[in-house]
Amino acid sequence: MELKNALAVCLISLFSATLVVLIARSLDNQAAAQLEPQLTQIADELRAIRRQGGIARSDDVPKSASVGDGLIVYYFHSDARCPNCRAIEAGTKEVLDTHFAEQQRREEIEWKVLNFSKPSGAVLALKFEVKDPVVVLARVKDNEVQDGWQRLDKVMALADDKTALMEYVRSEIERMLATEKQPMSTTPRTPEPTTSSSDVDMEPSADPPAIPIP
């Protein structure tokens, strides 16, 4: 998979270089200078894609995040940053810093902001079916996004009510964390053997059997 991603990035880089040569030949120096910022942006986005693990097919589980096993809280936005969009981002970040600071310190939760209009955010946006600014909660195991992710579609409707927005985001994060936990008490207990009347008066063994440490 990594070889395919590396090959894809190389092909795109080669295409970009060829495009630059063609542009330089067909346009004068002034026009080429005007295109330089756009070409620089393309190069930056290609590097961002490579850092995220390459270009994945839409049916692949994309690489993501530096968290090995944990939860990633994504905020997806577009090129247009309206006041509501910024309120969602700020409110979600405040929830994480206020209620989940310890989990972030232990790298059990990570906060990521992605632009779904850019190639660096388009792969995950496609997987999460993101079309508008939204928060997405995604489990990560072995550095890969797992099934069972949650898109918080109500955040835009609550953008004008900071208290309600933060409570909604907090409760959904707590719900996601609760489903990840596997309590030790869930292990079935071995039924106790029935005792007969002849066993009641038996004295316990002086040396009980050792219990292995889990």
C-alpha atoms as one frame of an Amber mdcrd trajectory, in Angstrom:
protein
   0.000   0.000   0.000   2.827   2.394   0.914   4.501   1.623  -2.427   1.296
   2.473  -4.283   0.938   5.725  -2.368   4.561   6.673  -3.008   4.140   5.904
  -6.716   0.983   8.001  -6.861   2.711  10.957  -5.229   5.673  10.616  -7.621
   3.347  10.573 -10.638   1.517  13.656  -9.434   4.822  15.402  -8.755   6.022
  14.510 -12.265   2.781  15.803 -13.732   3.147  19.047 -11.799   6.725  19.483
 -13.000   5.679  18.851 -16.602   2.875  21.366 -16.230   5.337  23.984 -14.994
   7.591  23.422 -18.013   4.685  23.738 -20.445   3.465  26.894 -18.745   6.949
  28.404 -18.814   7.222  27.719 -22.534   3.789  29.059 -23.459   3.566  32.106
 -21.238   5.767  35.092 -20.736   7.678  35.674 -17.520   5.054  38.003 -16.050
   2.231  35.467 -16.431   4.406  32.696 -15.010   5.161  34.837 -11.986   1.436
  35.262 -11.374   1.013  31.473 -11.350   3.865  30.856  -8.939   1.738  31.137
  -5.718  -0.762  28.571  -7.033   2.017  26.171  -7.995   3.616  26.599  -4.578
   0.277  25.818  -2.929  -0.047  22.611  -4.992   3.416  21.515  -3.891   2.577
  22.205  -0.230  -0.624  20.188  -0.475   1.209  17.261  -2.087   3.663  17.254
   0.789   0.765  17.310   3.268  -0.819  14.302   1.557   2.483  12.417   1.709
   2.803  13.150   5.447  -0.711  11.751   6.006   0.227   8.452   4.413  -0.250
   9.053   0.701  -3.230   9.051  -1.615  -5.745   6.363  -0.747  -8.542   4.927
  -2.858 -12.023   5.878  -1.717 -12.648   2.279  -0.581  -9.458   2.192   1.478
  -9.306   3.038   5.165  -7.121   6.178   5.087  -4.104   6.650   7.232  -4.569
   9.317   9.814  -3.316  10.991  12.914  -0.335  10.412  15.113  -2.500   8.708
  17.732  -1.752   4.966  17.656  -4.920   3.904  19.488  -7.460   6.477  20.583
  -9.947   9.072  19.429  -9.473  11.891  16.950 -11.787  14.892  17.021 -11.806
  16.400  13.530 -13.148  19.777  12.563 -13.721  20.080   8.807 -14.136  23.503
   7.218 -14.135  24.899   3.702 -12.273  27.837   2.169 -15.087  30.165   3.302
 -14.871  30.719   7.067 -18.177  32.178   8.266 -18.760  33.288  11.912 -20.750
  30.123  12.654 -17.932  27.963  11.323 -15.421  29.697  13.567 -17.795  29.412
  16.538 -18.023  25.636  16.033 -14.261  25.302  15.865 -13.669  27.473  18.943
 -16.424  25.779  20.972 -15.194  22.274  20.187 -11.606  23.178  21.040 -12.778
  24.680  24.339 -14.634  21.460  25.185 -11.476  19.443  24.621  -9.265  21.786
  26.631 -11.784  22.025  29.487 -13.126  18.486  29.830 -10.581  16.263  28.097
  -7.239  17.910  28.817  -5.850  14.823  30.561  -6.794  12.522  27.674  -5.074
  14.898  25.274  -1.973  14.938  27.460  -1.881  11.137  27.389  -2.432  11.270
  23.605  -5.666   9.302  23.907  -7.502  12.148  22.148  -6.160  14.339  19.360
  -7.639  17.516  17.851  -7.281  18.050  14.099  -8.554  20.820  11.807  -8.813
  19.998   8.086 -10.008  21.920   5.040 -12.226  19.576   3.037 -11.804  21.825
  -0.016  -8.092  20.993  -0.145  -6.482  17.707  -1.252  -4.960  17.290   2.215
  -8.450  16.998   3.730 -10.429  15.609   0.807  -9.624  11.918   1.402 -11.048
  11.817   4.923 -13.886  14.156   3.950 -14.916  11.623   1.315 -14.837   8.778
   3.841 -16.868  10.752   6.402 -19.244  12.112   3.706 -18.437  15.690   4.700
 -20.088  18.385   2.586 -20.399  21.234   5.093 -18.395  22.404   8.119 -18.801
  19.725  10.772 -17.151  17.881  13.670 -16.320  14.185  13.257 -15.297  11.741
  15.995 -13.204   8.844  14.713 -11.598   5.923  16.494  -8.038   5.091  15.523
  -6.299   1.745  15.973  -2.784   1.008  14.761  -2.789   4.450  13.148  -5.838
   3.711  10.962  -9.368   5.109  11.166 -11.837   2.417  12.219 -15.500   1.916
  11.432 -17.995   3.398  13.871 -17.016   7.047  13.389 -19.582   9.694  14.321
 -20.367  12.892  12.391 -21.889  15.565  14.648 -24.352  17.076  12.196 -26.128
  19.234  14.805 -23.157  21.551  15.396 -24.163  24.031  12.693 -27.693  24.381
  14.104 -26.209  25.002  17.582 -23.486  27.410  16.461 -25.370  30.439  17.846
 -25.785  28.820  21.275 -22.344  28.201  22.717 -23.608  26.430  25.853 -25.780
  24.009  23.892 -23.041  23.455  21.311 -20.426  22.606  23.927 -22.794  20.303
  25.829 -23.664  18.453  22.614 -20.019  17.988  21.627 -18.987  16.975  25.166
 -21.754  14.387  25.512 -20.977  12.831  22.122 -17.262  12.572  22.937 -18.069
  10.950  26.281 -20.437   8.543  24.537 -17.723   7.591  22.052 -15.156   7.080
  24.811 -17.593   4.943  26.808 -18.132   2.573  23.886 -14.356   2.128  23.528
 -13.878   0.877  27.089 -13.951  -2.824  27.844 -14.300  -3.197  31.636 -12.475
  -6.089  33.241 -15.706  -7.069  35.074 -17.283  -8.181  31.805 -15.328 -11.473
  31.972 -17.825 -14.255  32.794 -17.435 -15.588  36.291 -16.892 -19.325  36.800
 -19.902 -20.820  38.610 -19.144 -21.970  42.133 -19.282 -25.755  42.561 -22.175
 -27.127  44.568 -21.314 -28.568  47.962 -22.758 -31.618  49.600 -23.466 -32.092
  53.291 -20.361 -34.233  53.583 -18.172 -31.347  52.444 -19.467 -28.733  54.921
 -17.320 -29.859  57.823 -14.150 -30.183  55.760 -11.347 -27.862  56.845  -9.844
 -25.575  54.175  -6.450 -26.479  52.817  -3.572 -24.842  54.625  -1.978 -23.781
  51.317  -4.624 -22.463  48.885  -3.726 -22.680  45.198  -1.896 -19.686  43.739
  -3.896 -17.283  41.540  -2.020 -16.112  38.430  -1.519 -12.347  38.131  -3.309
 -10.972  35.031
